[in-house]
Amino acid sequence: MNHTKKMIAPIIITALMVLYYAGMVVLFLCVGDIPFWAKTVLVIAPLAVCGVMIGVLVSRIKEIRGGEEDDLSKY
């Protein structure tokens, strides 16, 4: 069964959020007055969020392909 329509929203939301956090990383890298340790933290945190969001997207796509469109049915 083709579940492409149900995958569109999670993919779009994830792409927008990853672009947002990537923009934050670029902004933090361009600011020159921040100490190195603070810049490191301000770069690692959004990148970690991006990684988690992509992991959740992959999990969600597997659920949709497996026929589990509604997460609430687990609870």
N, CA, C and O atoms as CSV, one atom per row, in Angstrom:
chain,resi,resn,atom,element,x,y,z
A,1,MET,N,N,0.843,-1.183,0.000
A,1,MET,CA,C,0.000,0.000,0.000
A,1,MET,C,C,0.887,1.245,0.000
A,1,MET,O,O,1.900,1.298,0.698
A,2,ASN,N,N,0.501,2.223,-0.775
A,2,ASN,CA,C,1.282,3.450,-0.915
A,2,ASN,C,C,0.867,4.462,0.150
A,2,ASN,O,O,-0.293,4.867,0.213
A,3,HIS,N,N,1.818,4.864,0.983
A,3,HIS,CA,C,1.549,5.807,2.065
A,3,HIS,C,C,2.285,7.129,1.850
A,3,HIS,O,O,2.615,7.822,2.813
A,4,THR,N,N,2.538,7.471,0.610
A,4,THR,CA,C,3.330,8.660,0.312
A,4,THR,C,C,2.686,9.935,0.852
A,4,THR,O,O,3.391,10.803,1.365
A,5,LYS,N,N,1.373,10.065,0.748
A,5,LYS,CA,C,0.705,11.276,1.224
A,5,LYS,C,C,0.884,11.468,2.719
A,5,LYS,O,O,0.983,12.601,3.191
A,6,LYS,N,N,0.926,10.369,3.473
A,6,LYS,CA,C,1.065,10.466,4.923
A,6,LYS,C,C,2.492,10.796,5.339
A,6,LYS,O,O,2.722,11.192,6.481
A,7,MET,N,N,3.458,10.638,4.429
A,7,MET,CA,C,4.858,10.942,4.737
A,7,MET,C,C,5.229,12.374,4.393
A,7,MET,O,O,6.274,12.858,4.827
A,8,ILE,N,N,4.405,13.052,3.631
A,8,ILE,CA,C,4.753,14.400,3.157
A,8,ILE,C,C,4.901,15.385,4.324
A,8,ILE,O,O,5.900,16.100,4.402
A,9,ALA,N,N,3.925,15.429,5.222
A,9,ALA,CA,C,3.955,16.397,6.325
A,9,ALA,C,C,5.170,16.206,7.233
A,9,ALA,O,O,5.856,17.186,7.525
A,10,PRO,N,N,5.470,14.971,7.699
A,10,PRO,CA,C,6.655,14.824,8.551
A,10,PRO,C,C,7.960,15.213,7.837
A,10,PRO,O,O,8.865,15.773,8.455
A,11,ILE,N,N,8.048,14.918,6.556
A,11,ILE,CA,C,9.259,15.255,5.800
A,11,ILE,C,C,9.399,16.770,5.673
A,11,ILE,O,O,10.493,17.307,5.846
A,12,ILE,N,N,8.303,17.460,5.373
A,12,ILE,CA,C,8.359,18.916,5.207
A,12,ILE,C,C,8.699,19.595,6.543
A,12,ILE,O,O,9.546,20.487,6.592
A,13,ILE,N,N,8.042,19.172,7.611
A,13,ILE,CA,C,8.301,19.779,8.920
A,13,ILE,C,C,9.744,19.540,9.334
A,13,ILE,O,O,10.407,20.453,9.828
A,14,THR,N,N,10.239,18.321,9.139
A,14,THR,CA,C,11.629,18.022,9.501
A,14,THR,C,C,12.596,18.850,8.671
A,14,THR,O,O,13.572,19.378,9.205
A,15,ALA,N,N,12.341,18.970,7.378
A,15,ALA,CA,C,13.226,19.758,6.510
A,15,ALA,C,C,13.254,21.223,6.952
A,15,ALA,O,O,14.320,21.838,6.995
A,16,LEU,N,N,12.093,21.780,7.278
A,16,LEU,CA,C,12.051,23.178,7.727
A,16,LEU,C,C,12.801,23.373,9.039
A,16,LEU,O,O,13.537,24.347,9.202
A,17,MET,N,N,12.614,22.450,9.968
A,17,MET,CA,C,13.284,22.576,11.261
A,17,MET,C,C,14.799,22.388,11.122
A,17,MET,O,O,15.570,23.086,11.781
A,18,VAL,N,N,15.227,21.460,10.278
A,18,VAL,CA,C,16.664,21.261,10.066
A,18,VAL,C,C,17.266,22.510,9.421
A,18,VAL,O,O,18.360,22.931,9.797
A,19,LEU,N,N,16.572,23.101,8.465
A,19,LEU,CA,C,17.063,24.341,7.855
A,19,LEU,C,C,17.147,25.465,8.883
A,19,LEU,O,O,18.097,26.247,8.870
A,20,TYR,N,N,16.163,25.550,9.769
A,20,TYR,CA,C,16.156,26.574,10.814
A,20,TYR,C,C,17.370,26.406,11.730
A,20,TYR,O,O,18.094,27.367,11.993
A,21,TYR,N,N,17.586,25.188,12.211
A,21,TYR,CA,C,18.706,24.955,13.123
A,21,TYR,C,C,20.047,25.066,12.410
A,21,TYR,O,O,21.029,25.493,13.017
A,22,ALA,N,N,20.108,24.697,11.153
A,22,ALA,CA,C,21.344,24.882,10.390
A,22,ALA,C,C,21.641,26.373,10.227
A,22,ALA,O,O,22.798,26.791,10.283
A,23,GLY,N,N,20.598,27.166,10.027
A,23,GLY,CA,C,20.776,28.613,9.961
A,23,GLY,C,C,21.291,29.180,11.276
A,23,GLY,O,O,22.110,30.099,11.289
A,24,MET,N,N,20.805,28.627,12.376
A,24,MET,CA,C,21.305,29.064,13.679
A,24,MET,C,C,22.796,28.750,13.816
A,24,MET,O,O,23.562,29.568,14.326
A,25,VAL,N,N,23.199,27.575,13.362
A,25,VAL,CA,C,24.611,27.191,13.430
A,25,VAL,C,C,25.455,28.168,12.622
A,25,VAL,O,O,26.496,28.627,13.094
A,26,VAL,N,N,25.015,28.488,11.414
A,26,VAL,CA,C,25.758,29.428,10.571
A,26,VAL,C,C,25.837,30.794,11.245
A,26,VAL,O,O,26.884,31.440,11.228
A,27,LEU,N,N,24.741,31.226,11.832
A,27,LEU,CA,C,24.724,32.513,12.528
A,27,LEU,C,C,25.722,32.511,13.688
A,27,LEU,O,O,26.483,33.465,13.848
A,28,PHE,N,N,25.724,31.451,14.494
A,28,PHE,CA,C,26.638,31.381,15.628
A,28,PHE,C,C,28.091,31.323,15.168
A,28,PHE,O,O,28.975,31.850,15.844
A,29,LEU,N,N,28.345,30.691,14.033
A,29,LEU,CA,C,29.713,30.627,13.526
A,29,LEU,C,C,30.179,31.975,12.979
A,29,LEU,O,O,31.371,32.280,13.005
A,30,CYS,N,N,29.247,32.773,12.487
A,30,CYS,CA,C,29.611,34.069,11.899
A,30,CYS,C,C,29.839,35.154,12.945
A,30,CYS,O,O,30.536,36.132,12.675
A,31,VAL,N,N,29.265,34.998,14.125
A,31,VAL,CA,C,29.439,36.000,15.172
A,31,VAL,C,C,30.838,35.835,15.751
A,31,VAL,O,O,31.211,34.746,16.188
A,32,GLY,N,N,31.605,36.913,15.753
A,32,GLY,CA,C,32.993,36.822,16.166
A,32,GLY,C,C,33.265,37.116,17.631
A,32,GLY,O,O,34.354,36.802,18.112
A,33,ASP,N,N,32.335,37.699,18.353
A,33,ASP,CA,C,32.587,38.136,19.724
A,33,ASP,C,C,32.285,37.077,20.782
A,33,ASP,O,O,32.391,37.350,21.978
A,34,ILE,N,N,31.915,35.887,20.356
A,34,ILE,CA,C,31.565,34.831,21.306
A,34,ILE,C,C,32.818,34.018,21.634
A,34,ILE,O,O,33.569,33.666,20.724
A,35,PRO,N,N,33.063,33.710,22.912
A,35,PRO,CA,C,34.213,32.861,23.258
A,35,PRO,C,C,34.091,31.479,22.613
A,35,PRO,O,O,32.995,31.020,22.294
A,36,PHE,N,N,35.238,30.831,22.430
A,36,PHE,CA,C,35.271,29.539,21.724
A,36,PHE,C,C,34.404,28.495,22.402
A,36,PHE,O,O,33.678,27.768,21.724
A,37,TRP,N,N,34.461,28.402,23.738
A,37,TRP,CA,C,33.674,27.369,24.430
A,37,TRP,C,C,32.186,27.594,24.251
A,37,TRP,O,O,31.428,26.636,24.099
A,38,ALA,N,N,31.754,28.861,24.268
A,38,ALA,CA,C,30.334,29.168,24.076
A,38,ALA,C,C,29.917,28.886,22.636
A,38,ALA,O,O,28.832,28.361,22.385
A,39,LYS,N,N,30.787,29.238,21.697
A,39,LYS,CA,C,30.483,28.983,20.292
A,39,LYS,C,C,30.365,27.478,20.046
A,39,LYS,O,O,29.513,27.033,19.278
A,40,THR,N,N,31.225,26.700,20.702
A,40,THR,CA,C,31.173,25.245,20.559
A,40,THR,C,C,29.835,24.701,21.057
A,40,THR,O,O,29.210,23.874,20.392
A,41,VAL,N,N,29.401,25.161,22.215
A,41,VAL,CA,C,28.121,24.709,22.767
A,41,VAL,C,C,26.967,25.158,21.876
A,41,VAL,O,O,26.037,24.391,21.631
A,42,LEU,N,N,27.025,26.398,21.392
A,42,LEU,CA,C,25.955,26.932,20.559
A,42,LEU,C,C,25.890,26.280,19.182
A,42,LEU,O,O,24.871,26.386,18.499
A,43,VAL,N,N,26.951,25.613,18.769
A,43,VAL,CA,C,26.950,24.890,17.499
A,43,VAL,C,C,26.536,23.435,17.709
A,43,VAL,O,O,25.773,22.887,16.914
A,44,ILE,N,N,27.031,22.816,18.765
A,44,ILE,CA,C,26.746,21.394,18.993
A,44,ILE,C,C,25.269,21.172,19.329
A,44,ILE,O,O,24.678,20.200,18.859
A,45,ALA,N,N,24.671,22.037,20.118
A,45,ALA,CA,C,23.277,21.844,20.535
A,45,ALA,C,C,22.308,21.807,19.339
A,45,ALA,O,O,21.521,20.865,19.246
A,46,PRO,N,N,22.328,22.783,18.427
A,46,PRO,CA,C,21.409,22.693,17.281
A,46,PRO,C,C,21.720,21.508,16.363
A,46,PRO,O,O,20.806,20.918,15.788
A,47,LEU,N,N,22.994,21.158,16.223
A,47,LEU,CA,C,23.323,20.003,15.397
A,47,LEU,C,C,22.788,18.714,16.017
A,47,LEU,O,O,22.351,17.812,15.303
A,48,ALA,N,N,22.824,18.631,17.344
A,48,ALA,CA,C,22.268,17.467,18.021
A,48,ALA,C,C,20.755,17.396,17.821
A,48,ALA,O,O,20.201,16.319,17.603
A,49,VAL,N,N,20.098,18.540,17.896
A,49,VAL,CA,C,18.653,18.579,17.666
A,49,VAL,C,C,18.331,18.133,16.243
A,49,VAL,O,O,17.361,17.405,16.030
A,50,CYS,N,N,19.125,18.557,15.275
A,50,CYS,CA,C,18.927,18.133,13.887
A,50,CYS,C,C,19.065,16.619,13.755
A,50,CYS,O,O,18.266,15.971,13.078
A,51,GLY,N,N,20.073,16.069,14.398
A,51,GLY,CA,C,20.270,14.623,14.346
A,51,GLY,C,C,19.102,13.864,14.948
A,51,GLY,O,O,18.661,12.854,14.399
A,52,VAL,N,N,18.604,14.345,16.067
A,52,VAL,CA,C,17.457,13.698,16.715
A,52,VAL,C,C,16.217,13.804,15.828
A,52,VAL,O,O,15.464,12.839,15.696
A,53,MET,N,N,16.008,14.957,15.228
A,53,MET,CA,C,14.830,15.134,14.371
A,53,MET,C,C,14.877,14.210,13.162
A,53,MET,O,O,13.854,13.659,12.756
A,54,ILE,N,N,16.055,14.043,12.590
A,54,ILE,CA,C,16.180,13.143,11.444
A,54,ILE,C,C,15.946,11.703,11.887
A,54,ILE,O,O,15.321,10.928,11.164
A,55,GLY,N,N,16.439,11.342,13.058
A,55,GLY,CA,C,16.195,10.002,13.588
A,55,GLY,C,C,14.719,9.741,13.824
A,55,GLY,O,O,14.223,8.658,13.517
A,56,VAL,N,N,14.013,10.723,14.367
A,56,VAL,CA,C,12.575,10.594,14.594
A,56,VAL,C,C,11.837,10.484,13.262
A,56,VAL,O,O,10.873,9.726,13.148
A,57,LEU,N,N,12.282,11.233,12.257
A,57,LEU,CA,C,11.660,11.152,10.937
A,57,LEU,C,C,11.810,9.756,10.355
A,57,LEU,O,O,10.850,9.197,9.824
A,58,VAL,N,N,13.003,9.191,10.452
A,58,VAL,CA,C,13.232,7.842,9.933
A,58,VAL,C,C,12.324,6.843,10.651
A,58,VAL,O,O,11.739,5.961,10.021
A,59,SER,N,N,12.212,6.989,11.971
A,59,SER,CA,C,11.335,6.117,12.748
A,59,SER,C,C,9.885,6.271,12.319
A,59,SER,O,O,9.164,5.282,12.189
A,60,ARG,N,N,9.455,7.504,12.101
A,60,ARG,CA,C,8.078,7.769,11.693
A,60,ARG,C,C,7.783,7.193,10.319
A,60,ARG,O,O,6.701,6.651,10.092
A,61,ILE,N,N,8.730,7.305,9.405
A,61,ILE,CA,C,8.546,6.746,8.062
A,61,ILE,C,C,8.420,5.224,8.138
A,61,ILE,O,O,7.601,4.635,7.433
A,62,LYS,N,N,9.223,4.591,8.983
A,62,LYS,CA,C,9.113,3.139,9.160
A,62,LYS,C,C,7.746,2.761,9.713
A,62,LYS,O,O,7.158,1.766,9.288
A,63,GLU,N,N,7.231,3.553,10.665
A,63,GLU,CA,C,5.899,3.290,11.218
A,63,GLU,C,C,4.826,3.410,10.145
A,63,GLU,O,O,3.926,2.574,10.063
A,64,ILE,N,N,4.922,4.448,9.327
A,64,ILE,CA,C,3.913,4.655,8.285
A,64,ILE,C,C,3.969,3.523,7.267
A,64,ILE,O,O,2.930,2.999,6.865
A,65,ARG,N,N,5.163,3.144,6.850
A,65,ARG,CA,C,5.293,2.046,5.887
A,65,ARG,C,C,4.834,0.716,6.477
A,65,ARG,O,O,4.379,-0.165,5.748
A,66,GLY,N,N,4.951,0.574,7.777
A,66,GLY,CA,C,4.510,-0.652,8.437
A,66,GLY,C,C,3.023,-0.681,8.710
A,66,GLY,O,O,2.522,-1.656,9.270
A,67,GLY,N,N,2.306,0.362,8.330
A,67,GLY,CA,C,0.868,0.399,8.506
A,67,GLY,C,C,0.434,1.004,9.817
A,67,GLY,O,O,-0.755,0.980,10.136
A,68,GLU,N,N,1.346,1.541,10.578
A,68,GLU,CA,C,1.021,2.143,11.883
A,68,GLU,C,C,0.929,3.651,11.696
A,68,GLU,O,O,1.833,4.392,12.083
A,69,GLU,N,N,-0.183,4.103,11.093
A,69,GLU,CA,C,-0.319,5.530,10.823
A,69,GLU,C,C,-0.626,6.326,12.078
A,69,GLU,O,O,-0.266,7.499,12.167
A,70,ASP,N,N,-1.281,5.714,13.043
A,70,ASP,CA,C,-1.714,6.422,14.241
A,70,ASP,C,C,-0.869,5.994,15.427
A,70,ASP,O,O,-0.972,4.859,15.891
A,71,ASP,N,N,-0.025,6.909,15.924
A,71,ASP,CA,C,0.824,6.608,17.074
A,71,ASP,C,C,0.030,6.319,18.336
A,71,ASP,O,O,0.490,5.574,19.202
A,72,LEU,N,N,-1.152,6.897,18.449
A,72,LEU,CA,C,-1.941,6.753,19.671
A,72,LEU,C,C,-2.449,5.338,19.879
A,72,LEU,O,O,-2.844,4.987,20.991
A,73,SER,N,N,-2.449,4.523,18.848
A,73,SER,CA,C,-2.959,3.160,18.991
A,73,SER,C,C,-2.029,2.307,19.857
A,73,SER,O,O,-2.429,1.235,20.313
A,74,LYS,N,N,-0.805,2.760,20.090
A,74,LYS,CA,C,0.129,2.023,20.926
A,74,LYS,C,C,-0.229,2.148,22.400
A,74,LYS,O,O,0.151,1.294,23.202
A,75,TYR,N,N,-0.950,3.193,22.765
A,75,TYR,CA,C,-1.158,3.502,24.188
A,75,TYR,C,C,-2.561,3.223,24.635
A,75,TYR,O,O,-2.890,3.432,25.803
